[in-house]
């Protein structure tokens, strides 16, 4: 089970890096595709996988996009439903 967890973590890290590269290139279509992949992992994954995506992927990504809101907003707007819901949960739980 540990090896499977490590593979999933590596896969999540890889997708995160691909999304960041696509964002910096302005490749909206590829970001949408990769968001879809991450959304699928989020929907079908265990609680551990969901926590991993929320903490290691979603929180750092949305922090970057919020700090660069002039160009980051478009990437926040295309975020899939479940990832956006988790993002909103993080915002509201912080007391902002």
HELIX and SHEET records of a PDB file:
HELIX    1   1 UNK A    2  UNK A   25  1                                  24    
HELIX    2   2 UNK A   28  UNK A   44  1                                  17    
HELIX    3   3 UNK A   47  UNK A   52  1                                   6    
HELIX    4   4 UNK A   53  UNK A   58  3                                   6    
HELIX    5   5 UNK A   59  UNK A   67  1                                   9    
HELIX    6   6 UNK A   69  UNK A   77  1                                   9    
HELIX    7   7 UNK A   81  UNK A   93  1                                  13    
END                                                                             
